[in-house]
Amino acid sequence: MTDRKKSRRDFLSAATATAAAMIATPAPGAVPSHRRVSLGDEVIVGTGESKYRSNDRLLQLPDKYHWQWTHNIAVDSGGNMYVIHEGKKDLKDHPSIFVFDSDGKFVRAFGSQFQGGGHGIEVRKEGKQEFLYIAAYQQAKCFAKMTLKGETVWYKKAPIESGVYADGEDTSTSKSWHRKGFLPTNFAFLDDGGFLLADGYGSFFIHEFDKDANWKRCFGGPGEGKGTFKTSHGLQVDRREGREPSVVVTDRARNTLQRLTLDGDHIETLEGFGKPANIDVWKDLMLVAELNSRLTILDSKNEIVLRLDEGVKRNQTVKKLNAQPDKWVNGEFIAPHDACFDELGNIYVAERVPAGRVVKLTRV
């Protein structure tokens, strides 16, 4: 090894050690907060055993496409990323879903039928095959199951048989921002092959469907909490060890998470979040994307392991920061709308910003 290479190696080792010391475990009783350390072009965020390498320039779109308010992201078993944006209803020839490989290289695009309302996206493995589940609000007002290449398996509108919607909502393409309208947002999956669908901007009900997308029942709806909601935006079936399986719903307008039985009965309410938008689970960790510029990780006892919140102050002080990409800082969040784990525990964050932003946090 040359002296020059050895010197560089020693420098990087020392820098990494310094970074680790700077983001050491906080004192007992303290909320583990965001720490951001720059190492050349790299940014390390996190604390203690929860440290991640942040990359907010991973994805690049071909020139013929453009972002239109990124909303959600999902990752398949091969590490491919599926990003859905809201889009515009008058751009029907523009796709709403972009696919990238694990290195961030563009692969394909599809989903123009969701333009104007692209919102929720999840990858689900069924047997040996993986599928996409899509929820769209605004003028689209639908939910669908697709192959990973964008072929439609089924396409559905409002479950009018539930009795909670106004007449015509199963065919409507008009905005319906009221409790009798259908504006679905996100999915959660059941062990029997069925799934749950949150009507987070419409009726606030959680609908249960069987494996063939036939409506079975609903629970929740608008109310004052404890099993009712005021924006039931995101949800997840929590199967972490040491607890009974439950449904966790982000009651976004109340800044809380509600934990319910699989039958929809209220168990507990977790407070202290900033417009929680969606959640994901990996091993014993629960990940919460918060529109108020934060990302929170909870342990199996639902205690905070890490809260990445350094972007909160800047977002409050810099006017219209979400529309100024030149002022975005790697390692700081603006408006996390969705976040998910991959199979290795890396985190992908989709931020609700007009110019589009996806951040990958790679476990260190």
WOWO-V658786 format. One line per field, one symbol per residue. ss: DSSP state (a for helix, b for strand, c for the rest). phi: phi as a letter, one per 30 degrees, with the letter a starting at -180 (. if undefined). psi: psi as a letter, one per 20 degrees, with the letter a starting at -180 (. if undefined). A space follows every 10 residues. Layout:
ss=???
phi=???
psi=???
This chain:
ss=ccaaaaaaaa aaaaaaaaaa aacccccccc ccbccbbbbc cbbbbbbccb bbbbbccccc cccccccccb bbbbbccccc bbbbbccccc ccccccbbbb cccccbbbbb caaacccbbb bbbbbbccbb bbbbbbcccc cbbbbbbccc cbbbbbccca aacccccccc cccccccccc cccccbbbbc ccccbbbbcc ccccbbbbbc ccccbbbbbb cbccccccbc cbbbbbbbcc cccccbbbbb baaacbbbbb cccccbbbbb cccccbbbbb bbccbbbbbb cccbbbbbcc cccbbbbbcc aaaaaaaccc aaacaaaccc cccccbbbbb bcccccbbbb bcccccbbbb bbbc
phi=.ddddddddd dddddddddd ddcddddejd ddcdbbbcbi dcbcbjahdc cbccbcbdcb ddddcbdbie bbbbbddcid ccccbdibdc cddcdcbccb ddcjddcaba iddcejaebc bbcbcbiccc bccbcbchdd habacbddcj ddcabbcedd ddiccdejdd bdbcebdadc ccbdbacbcc ddjdacbdcd ccdidcccbd dciddcabbj idlcjhjbbb jddbaadccd dibdebccbd cedcibcccb dddjddcacc cjcchdcabb bbhccccbdc ddibbbccdd cicddabcbd deddddccdh ddcbedcdce jbccaecaab ccdcjdcbbc cdbddiabcc ccec
psi=prhghggggh ghghgggggh hhlrprqpiq porpppppnc iqppqaqcim qqopojkgpp qqhirqqmnq frqqpaijjq popprgaphj lijpqipqpq aijjppgrqa khijpijpeq pqpppocjqq qpppppbchg mrqqpqrijj ppgqpqapnh ihjiqqpiii iqkqpmmrij romqgrqqqq hjiarqppmh idijqpppqa ijkppgrqrc rqakamirrm nmgrrqookq qjqpprpppo ngijkrpppq riijppgrpp rjrnmphrqr ppcjqppopp hlkqpppqai jkqpgpoojh igghhhhopl hhjmhijqpp ipqgmohqqq qaiijqpppp qnqhippppp opp.
